[in-house]
């Protein structure tokens, strides 16, 4: 995404959610959204084959459930 597309997306999403975005916070939000978009592009660039399976889900247990003393 270009910086202009990121700014438009952030502004439109904040407006759609009714989320006020303070002018002082906007540069940081844009920066971290751009970072997230870059990470998403890396994930999307990895092709998946029909035999690929999702990773197992981590489900934490309480100490009592896990058998800890």
N, C-alpha and C positions, 0 to 999 in steps of 0.2 A: 504494500500500500504506500502511496505517496504521502508526504506530510499533509498535503491538502485533503486527501481522502480520510486520513486519520482524524484530522481536526473536524471535518464535516460529520464523520461517524460519531465521534465523542459528543459533539454538540447535539446531534439529532437524538442520540440515545439518552443523554441526560435530560433533554426536553421531554422525550416520550415517557421516561420514568418519573418525571416531576422532581428530578434530583438537581438541586441548585449547585452549580459549579462556580465557586468563588474565583475571581480573576487571579488571585495569588496562587491558587491551587492548579489552575489550568495547565501551565507548563509541565508540571510534574505528572499530571494525569496523561497528557499527550505523550510524554517520554515513556512512561511505563506501558501505555497501550501500544506504542510502537515496538517496544521490547517484546511484549506478549505476541504481537503480530509476527515478529521475526521468529519466535519460537514455534508458533503454530505453522509457519511456512516450512520449517525444518521437518516437523512431524508429517505434514501433508505431502512433502516431497518423497517420503519413503514409501515405495510401492508395497502393497500387500497382495499376497497370493491367496487363492481360495482356501488353501490348507492352513493359513496363519490363524492362530487362535489368540483371543485376548489374554492378557496376563491375569494371574489369579488376583483376587481382591484381598487386601489386607483387612482383617477384622480383628481389632484389638480385644483382648480378654481382660477382665478384671483379675487382680491377683488371686482371688478366691477361685474363679473359673479356670485359671491357668495352672492351678495346683501349687502355687507358691505358698510357703509357710508363713 
